[in-house]
């Protein structure tokens, strides 16, 4: 099935024949659905913290930050923002020339409210000899959109979301002592993450460590933007930044197949590979040297005037993590000492059941020695605390209690593709879910002895999924690796915490930037 040219192609991508064969087999066998016990809810898998508990956890996090532990922020920022402008691309190809749909009308009626308005206006003058107002008065709306999306203008249709101007800062130019490089007063999504990091992830050495995963073609642009803007942020927040980037590794790409499950080849006869999805980034996360890592999507940011709830709950989640982590470390060391009592084993069982929400029906039959082995195995895993928002119809995965490979029930973040909708129990659990996953994670990546976990060891390879795409006008099937916060973290210890909806403000379309949460009018 594979020829010599294929083998050379695999070698260049650092992919083995065995990996390709395993992927080809997956197209035939598919992926099993996870067995769901219930959707997680407050009191059953989701913790709702009192104000006093929140304050205690914030204090715990502030104390942790002045220790010599390494804290980092990990932001998946790969890919172009083309989907964000899908409606405007459709407008360019439409037979009509004036805004017709509600989306188009909303965009042009409020165009001055976008943070990119001034730079777009300048591009229109450069390329069309007229500003936006004049072009609109003439009915030349498409020229405005062309200058926004295409290479002759701002090229926003091909840039990464992190590079786009998201928020206006009308009063920023009034701040005293701005350094000379702070020429632009408005902020990109990338800039908002720099600001956020300074507010809750500044380490004991006054360093804010941020890591962005980017596409190779965008990395130079991120580095150029960082060089221009970091001096301002360092002066503004009184911190230093340790910034790093990585790209999705080519060896995590997956082979595509045709509808008969044979390897899909391009017009030149070469195997077609596709990026394995954000689950491939578990290797990027694994390469990060940090004790605690915040994970948040690139587009879920707000201006400083709306950041207080975000910063508050980030500290709450982090404080909860380090508090629980300390207890885990104490229990692991106790088990390893061998000097434990039956009462202490019972205490650990209650902790695993009540705090980590892990239930195993067979545990009641174990002797203390067997229990110690089992409990240690459950405790010696990466830990994550995940913020969960009340379900308001947003797309995406959610929190569930699902059966693991060893038969235990534990918290899992699942996508709809992992749930058997033909199973009435599973379907009912999915439809009755009260919360969804906004990708708001704080992770502990080291064990009780300060050794880094090897994160790929904790991936459930049975949690990928198959999607249908097209290339060169032909249908193909693509293989998605287990997602970063679901299958790739399947064997982690997980705590779900309810957080308010105001901490979740994603930008899926350009018009989302018109929502009040993205308008910095103070």
N, C-alpha and C positions, 0 to 999 in steps of 0.2 A: 504493500500500500504506500510506503514511503520510498522515494528514490534518493539517489545520491545528492541531488540539489536540495531536497528536503532536509537531509541530514546536515548539510552545510548551513542551511537556514536556522535549524535548531541550535547548532553549535554557536552561531553568532548571537543568538538570543539567550544562550545559557539554559536552554530547555532540553531535558532528556527525552529520549524515545519513550521511556516508561511513563513519563508525565503525560505525553501526548496520547499514548494508548489508554491511560486511565481516563483522560478527558473524553476520548472517543467512546469509551464504554459508558460514561455517564450519560451521553446523549441517548443511548439505547435503554439503560436502566432507569434513568431519571433520578429524582431525589425523593426520599421518603418524607411524608408529612410528620411534624412533631405531634406527639400525643399531649393534648392540652387538658389540664385538670380544671382550670378556670381562668377568666381574665382577672388580673390583679386589681384590687380596689383598696380603698382606705380601710384599714383593719384586717385586710387579707392580702398582704404582699406589698402594700403601699403605706408608708409612714406619713402621718400628718403631724408636724412638729408644733408645739406650743410656742408662744412668744419667748417664754423663759428658756425653753430648750434651744431655740434659735440663738439667743444671746449667749448662752453657754458655749455653743459650738463656734460662734464667731470668736469668742475669747480663746477657745482652744486653737483655732486657726491662727490668730494673731500671735499666740505663743509659739506655735510651730514655725512660723515665718522667721522668727529671730533665732531659731536653731540653725545648725549647719547643714540642714537637708537641702537637696536641690529640687526646686519647683520649676515646672515648665508649662507652657501653653502650646497645644498641638492643634493646628488649624488645617483641615483638609480644604485646599483651595484650588484643586485641579480643574482643568477644563475651561472651555470658553463660555461666555455668558449668552450665547446665541438663543437659548430657550427663553431667556428673560425678555427678549425682543421678538418673540415669535409673531405676535400680533402686528408689529410694525413691519416685519419682513413680508407678511401677508398683504399689508397695505401697499407696499412697493410694487408687488406683482399683481395687484388688483386692477380691474378694468376701469375703475372710477378714480378720480384725482383728488377728491375732497374727502375729509373725514366723514365716514358714514356710520360705522359701528359705534356703540357706546364707549368702547375702549379707545378708539381713535379720537373721538370727540373729547373725552376726558383728558387724554394726553395733551392735545393742542390747547384746550381751554385753560389748562393749568401749567403750561410749559415753563413759565417763568419761575415756578416753584421748585424746579429741579436744580440740584447742586451743580449740574453740568451746563446749566443754561448759558452762563457768560462765556465759557470756552467754546460752546457750540455756536453761539452768536458770532464770535470772532472767526470761527472756521467758515461760516456761511459768507461773511464779508470777504474773506480771502479767496474763496472758491467761486462765489456767485456774484460778488460785487454788491451784494445787498444783505442787510441784516435779517434776522428771523421775522421781525415785525413786517418788513417790506415784502418778504417772500409770501407770508401768510395773507397779506392784503391783496397780493396778486393772484392768490389761489395756488401758489406753487408749493404746496405742502410737502410733496415728495422730495423736493430739493433739500428741505430741512432734515427729513428722515435719512436721506442719502448721506448727508454730512455727519449725521450722528453715527450711522452704522458702518459705512463703507471706509475703505482704506484712504480715500482722498480726504476724509474728514477725521473724526475722532476714532474711527475704527472700533467702536464699542461692540459691534456684532461679532468681532473675532477676539476681543480681549477677555481675560479672566475677570470674574466678578470682583475680585479683590482689588483690581486696578481702576474700577469705575468710581467716579465721584458720587457718593451716596448722600452726604448731608452738608447743608449750609451752616456756616458759623459766622453770622452777620456781625457779631460783636468781637470776633477774634482779633480784628485789626486794631482794637482799642487796648489790647493787653500790652503792658509795658515790657520793654527789654526783649522783644522778639529778636531772635538771631536773623541774620541776613537771608538764610536759605528759606525762611518761612514766607515764601512769596505767595503761595496759594493759601487762602484762608479756609477753603472748604476741604472736607475729608473724604477719602476713599474708604471702602470697607476694610482694607488693609490697615489704614490709619486708625480706624476705630478699634481694631484689635490691639494695636500698640497702646492706645490709651487705656483700654480695659485691663490689659496685662499689668500696667503700672498701678491700677487701683486695687487689685486683689492678689497678685502673684509676684510681688517684689520680694526677692530673697533677702537673707540676712546680710548679704554683701552688697545690697542696694542694686542688684542686677535683675532685670526682667528678661527671662529666657523664653523666646518664642520660636516655634518651628512651623514652617508652612510647607505643605506638600503642593507642588506646582507642576504644570506641564513644562517640558523642556523649552518650548518656544516662548513661554512667558517668563521664565526665570530671570533673564537679563533685565526685563522691564521691572520686575519686583525689586531687583537689586539696585537699579537706577533710582526707583522711587524711594527706597529705603535710605540711600545715600543722601538724597535731598531733604528728607523729612525727619529722620531720626535725631539730628542735632536739635531741632525745635522741640521734639517730644522729651528729649533728655533734659533740656533746660526747663520746659514747662512743668514737668512732673518731678524733677530733681532726682532722676534715676539714670542708670546706664542700661543699654540694651545689648543682649547677646542674641543675635538673630541668625537663624540657619534655615536652609531650604533643602528639600530633597524631591526627587521625581519618582513616579511609580516605576518600579523596576521592570525592564522588558521580560525578565524571566517569569513574571507573574501574569503575562498575557496568556490567553487561552485560545485554542484552535477553534475555528468555526467549521460547521458542517453544512451540507445541503439538506434538503428535506428528506433524503434517503439515508441520512447520517453518515455519508461519505465525506472525507475532507473537502472543504470548499476551496477552490483555487481561483485566482484572479485571471485576467485575460492573458497574462504571461505564464500561467501554469504554476505560479508560486502559491504555497499555502497561505491562507488568510488567517491572521491572528487578530484578536480584539483585546482591548484592556479588560482585565478581570474584574472591574468594578472597584468600589472603595474598600472592599474586603482585602484587596492586595496591599493596602496601606498598613496592615498589621505589622508588616516587616519594617516599614518606615518608623512606626511607633516603637518597635522592638529595638531599633538602633539608637533610640534616644536615651541619653544618660540622665535619668531623673528619678527621684523617689516618688514624687507626686506630679501628675500631669492632668491639666484641664483639657478637655476636648470640646470643641464647639465649631459649628459650621461657619464658613466665611461670611454668609449673608445675614446671619442672625445678630445684627448689631443695631444700636440706636445712638443718637447724639448724646453728649454728656448730660444734657438737661433731663434725659430719661434713663440714665444709667443706674440710678440709686437702687432700684429693686434688683437689677441684674447683679450688681456688686454685692449687695446684701446676701442674696441667695447663693452666689458662688462661694462666699465665705462660709455660709451655713453648711453647704454640701461638703466642702473641704474639711471643715471642723468635725463633722460627723465621721468622715472617712478616717482621719488620723486618730480619732477617739476609738473607733471600732478596731482599727488596725493595731493599736497598742494592745487592746485586749486579746486580739488574735495572736500577736507575738508572744504575749505572756503565756497563753494556753499552749502554744507550740513548744515553747521552752520547758514548760511543766511536763508535757508528755514525753519530750526527749530526755528529761532527767530520769524518768522511770519512777520518780518518787511522788506518786500521786495516789489519792485515796478514791474509793468508790464514790464518795460524796462529791469530790472534785470532777470526776468523770460525768456524774449526773449534772453538775453545773455547766460543763462544756456542752453537753447535749442540749440543755435548755437554751444556751447562747446560740448554738447552731440552728435550733428550731425557731426561736423567737426573734433573734436579731438578723440572722442570715436567711431566715425563712426556708430552710432546707428540711424536708421531711422524707424519711425513708421507713417504710413499714416493716422492714426486716430488722431494724436496729434493736427492737425489743427482745430479739432472740440472741443477741450477741453477748458474750462474756466481756468483762472489762478489758482484757488484753486485745480482743478483737475490736471492741469499741474504740480503743485508743488508736489503733492503726487506721480505722475508718475515719475517725474524727480528724486525725492529723492530715490525712489525704485531702479532706475537705477544707481544712484551714490553710494548708500550704498552696494557696492559689492566689493569683492577682485579685485585687479587690476594686470594685467600682461602685460609686454612689451616683445614681442617675436621677436627675430631676424629671418629674412627669407632670404634664399639664392636663387639666380637665379637657375631655374630648369636646371639641367645638366644630367637628366636621373637617378638620385639617387632614390632608393625606399623609400617609406614612405608617410606620409600625407602632406597636404599642406594647405595654407590659402584660405579661401572662405568667401563670404558674404552669410549667410544662415538665414532662418526664424526661430525665436525662438518660444517657446510655447505660448508667449503672442502676437504673430503676428509681432513683430518688427524684422527688419533686422539688423544683427550685425556680426562682425568678428568671425569666428570659424575656428579652426584647425580640418580638417576632414581626415579620412582614406578612402581609396577607398571602403571599405565594407559599409560605411555609405551613399554611393552615388548610386542612382538608374541608372544603366547603360542602362536600357531599356527606360529611359526618355531622349529624344534627347537633351533637354535643359541642363539637368544635365550632360549628357555625354560630350556634347560640352564644357561646363564649365570646366570639369575635364581635358579633352584633351588639352585645351588651356591654362591651368594654367601656369603662368610664374615663380612661385616660389615654393619651398618646405620647409618643416619644419625640421630644423636640431636639434631641441630640445635645444634651446638657450633662456632661459626664465629668466626674473627678475620679482619677484612677491611681491606685497604689501599685507600683510595679516591682517592688522588692520584697523579699521574704524576711522572716524574723531575724535572720543573721546578716542582713544588708546585701544579700546576693540578688542580682537581677533575675527575674523569671524569664525564661525563653518563651515569649508569647505565642509563637506558632504551635507550641506543644498543647495549647489550650483551645485550639480551633476545632470545631465539629465540622469535618469535611462533608458530612451528609446534609449540610444546610445551605448549599448553593441553589441556584435555580437556572432554568433555561428560558431564554427569550428569543423572539423572532425578529430579525432585522432584514435589511436588503443591501446589496452592493452591486453596482453595475447593472441595475435593473433586475437582478436575480434575488430570490428569497434565500436567506440563510438562517441557521440557528446559532445562537451565541451562548456561551457558558459564563455565568456570573459566579465568582467565588463567594464563599460565605461572607456576608456583609460585616463591615468593621465593628458595628455595635450590636449585631445580633449573632450570627454564626461564628464569627471570628473571636467573640468573647463568650462563647457558649459555656465554657467550663470555668468561668470566673465566679468568684463570690460577688453577689449583686444585692444592692439595697436600693429600693425605689422610694423616692421622697416626693410628695406633692409640692409643686412650686406654682406660683400664680401665672396666669396667661400673659401678664405684662412683661414677663421675662422672655417671651418668645415672639419675635418680630421679624420673620424671614422675608426676604425679597425674592419672590418667585417671578414676578413680572415687573417691568419698569414702573408701572402705575402704582405698585405697592409703595414706592418711594413718596407717593402723595399722601399716604396715611399720616395721621397726626403724630404717630410715634417716630416718624422719620423726618418730621418738620421741626427744625431747631429754631423756634421763634422767640426764645427768651433773650 
